[in-house]
Amino acid sequence: MTEAQTALPASPARLVKTVLPSALEVLEAVAVQNGVCVRPVPLKRIDLATGKAEIVDVPCGATLESKCPSCAKRNRQLRMAQCREGWHLDHEPVVVRSDPDEEQRRLVEQRADLQAARDRVEKAGDSTAEIDAVIADVDTQIRAAGVRGDVLPDDRPKRTRSTRRRQDAPDLPKRPHEARTVGQTYTAPDGTTYRPSLFVTLTLPSYGRVRQDGTPVDPDTYDYVQAARDALHFSKLLDRFVQNLRRVAGYDVQYFSSVEPQRRLAPHLHMAVRGTLPRKEVKAIAAATYHQVWWPSVETVVFEGDHLPVWTDRPERAEPYPDRQAGDYLDPVTGELLPTWEQALDRLDQDDEAEPFHVLRFGVQVDVQGVLAGTPDADQCIRYLGKYLTKSVGDCHAPETETQRRHVQRLADVLRFEPCAPTCPNWLRYGVQPKNAKAGMRPGACRSKAHKPEHLGYAGRRVLVSRKWSGKTLREHKQDRRAWVMEALGLADEQPADQYAWRPVLAGDPDLLPRARRLLNQIAERQRWRMAMQQAEARATGQPDLSATSLAA
């Protein structure tokens, strides 16, 4: 018997299971090929005028191709369209604030009734814990309904610090502010006018020499701690850069940016900026931008292993404690209470020689390119901005070698015990109670996505867009694309949204078809739409109307 024969499975049935794909895999592959969501969410749509109810599949809306390739691709295309529409605007975008809808008004009225009830309970000296939980749930519903901010902001005083610039940071010029968002226009000798914009790339500093594959030459001297902290607070540094950019530019600079990791796993930023500044000024702004994190020190590990703080409840009382905690953590040996978050910050404020917990700065590699509208360079930059939007941060550069896997693991080991926020349970490791501490917290078990390997320490948004970029929200861009398709197909759009009521479909609903059958229906509908679109394009270009048979061929 030859070697090839010995490698075959023992039975034909085993051969079929090993080689041939399953029917469900083929169905999902065809669905992705036709742009159909593979994880549709069934909802019951009720017509308020007729009372007719039907189950409608709604796309899951996932932004990662690991969850749903079709929805992730649509989201990427939508973001690229948003970037293209706002980058080279030659007029001021009109931002119209929408009026509160009926749902928002109803929720705020409900919130007012709950607040009045809470005030009565508090005045009577009774516990408000139960009604506070209901109020928190209603506040969440209000934000989900599209309301920015809080109905009742936190009345606790905010901690302020000196805004004096660091002595090692260069000063920046400040131009008088102009009430505009579009860039300056330049006229060539032949009378041609140009309105250039910028494409900026910002990186973090070096943590040690790295190879071509992003792994450190010497892992023992590579500064993983600084790399982890820079990733955790990278979004704050970006905010500071935009603030400085607007001060120097002298107008309300608008931007569209995306965050992605380099091969060394450090996050960096690509930013499309409307308008232009001299390259020298942009690089000077990046060099002068920094962010200071004023947190308690974590140089000394106080609790680890089995020696961890224990939780003890506070005495009950009618009014909540000022820090909103129901208990405290204490040392299991001495019984001494750990300082609360506010107490730890008070000690930091009283120390005149205290240094910041961490200082973030950009690296020396700052790339600034001038881009004109409608050029191949502009299209290439837009594609580059959306290149990795369908992947998680950790999947952009998947490790292929053992050296790369060890590099990822070393960074993950450092991130596991680095505090990611004032509320992070990792503060217990260093003898400080987290903000809003509660029972069950344990160092190294923070649920924030910043500690997960697929995020590499960066828990912020992948796409950052200024409010006056295009004058439209992402939902409005999506509606524009849908309206264009419906018009091209010659179809009437659906009825207004307020004509329907939507309800979740309960498990076991007899009207709910199996997922495979629903996918088949969606694929057939998408093929009909594609055929109608091809016929519409043929008519628009003056070609003879194609039949379904010829299109299928």
Helices and strands as residue ranges (DSSP letters): H 3-6, H 12-19, H 23-33, E 41-47, E 53-58, H 69-87, H 102-123, H 129-144, E 186-187, E 193-194, E 197-202, H 224-232, H 234-249, E 255-261, E 267-273, H 279-288, E 290-293, E 310-313, E 327-330, H 341-350, E 358-361, E 366-371, H 376-385, G 393-395, H 402-417, G 425-430, G 449-451, E 463-465, H 474-489, G 497-499, E 500-504, H 515-540, H 548-552
